[in-house]
Amino acid sequence: MEIERKFLIKKVPENLDSYSCHQIEQGYLCTDPVVRVRREDDDYYMTYKGKGLLAREEYNLPLTRSGYEHLIKKSDGNIITKKRYLIPIEDTDLTIELDIFDKPFAPLIIAEVEFKSVEDAGGFTPPDWFGEDVTNDPAYHNSNMSRKVF
């Protein structure tokens, strides 16, 4: 089960380069249900996601590089590339996944925070540098972004 909230960002932290980061490329084979292939640095996955905005089922299966390269070519719509920074939230076990999108989505920046329960998600107070909560706006799901026409 994936339980996460998504936020737009008012201002990127100044010390961003001090956090670990990953380069991500992903494409969608299907958006209903969501079936995605992803390269994260040198790791490759196929993901199935159920319906939902705040909470939904999610299953990740490992892929080989050649399997990924074969499947990414079958993606519909936009291939999404982004740099993901992992920013721990002090005095918690939570991590902010700060996604800085490449073109054609740049300058979009979204922060995601995953939780163990819906109650934890509802009780979360975001840092001051977070902007609008877009958790319940389907336009900010990467699967929907992959279908956006530019």
N, C-alpha and C positions, 0 to 999 in steps of 0.2 A: 504494500500500500504506500503510495506517495501522497504525502500531505505537505503542501507548500503554499506559501504566499509569495506574490510577485509585486514589485514596486518599481515605478520609474525613479530616476535619480535626479536630485536637485544639483548636486555637486559631487564629483568624483574625489575620493580621499587623496590628499597630496602625496602620501607615502605608498602609492599603489605598487610600485616596483619592489617593495619590501615583502610582498606576499607571493606565495606560489601561484602559478598560473598554468593553464592548459590551452592549447590550440585545438579548437573543435571544428569539424566539418560534418554536416549531417544532411540527409535527404530523406524524403518521405515516399514510401512505396504505396501507402494508402493513408487517408486521413479519417476514415470512418469504417472500422476502428483504426486507431493510429498505429502504423507499423513504420518504424524509423530505422535507418542504419546510420551509425555514427563512428567517426574516427576521432579519438581523443588522444592526441600525441601519437604514440605507437600502439595504441589499443583499439580494437574494433568490436562493435556490438550491433546486434539487432534488438530493438526494443518494441514491445507491444504495450500500449497504454489503453486502459478502459475509459469510459465516459466519466466526466466530472471536471470541476474547476479547482476547488480547494483540495479535494481528496479523490484519488482514483487508483485503480489497480495498475501496477507496472511490473513488467517482467523483462529482464535483460538476459540475452544469450550471447556468448562470445562468438566472434567471427574471426576467420583468418584474414590476413591482408588481401589475398586474392579473392576471397569471398566478398569482402567489402567492396573492392574495386569493381567486381562484376555487378553487384547490386546497386551501387550508387549511380551507375549509368541508367538504371531503370527507374530512378526517382522521378516523380511528377513535380512540376513547378520549380521553385527556386531552391538551389542548394544553399544552405545557411552556413556561414562561417563566422566564428566569433572567438574572442579571447576571453577565457573564464578565469577570474581571480578568486582565490579562496581566502576569505577574510574571517578569522575567528571573532566571535562576539565575546568580549571579556566577561568573566564570571558566569559563563554558561557553557553548555556543550554544543551550542549552535554555531553554524558557519554560514556566512553570506557568500553566495555564489554570484559574483558580479560579472555579468556578460556584456562585453563591449562588442557590438556587431560590426562586421565589415559591410561594404557595399553589397547589395543595394539598400540595406537597412540602416547603415550609418547615417546619422550620429546616434542611433538608438542605443540606450544603456538600460539594462534591467537587472535588478537585484532579486534573487530568489533565496528564500530561507525555508528549509525543510524541517518538519516537526514530527515528533513521535505520536502526537494525538491532535485531534481537531480542537480539543480544549486548549492545548498548549498554543496552537496557532492563533486561536481567538484571543488569548491573553498576551500575545506578543506586542511589545512596544518598540516600534522601529527607531533606529538612530535618526538624529536630526537631519542627516544628509540624504535620507530617503524622501522621495516625493510621493506622488499619488499611488495608492494601493490599487493595482490593476488585476488582482487575483481573479475577480469575477468577470473580467472583460475578455471574452474569447479571442479578441483581435490580437492579444499578446501571447497566445499559445503559439509556439514555433510551428506547429502543424498548420495552423491557419495562416501564419506569415508565409509559409512555403507556397501558398496558393495566391498570394497577393500579386496583382498585375501592376507593373511599373510603366 
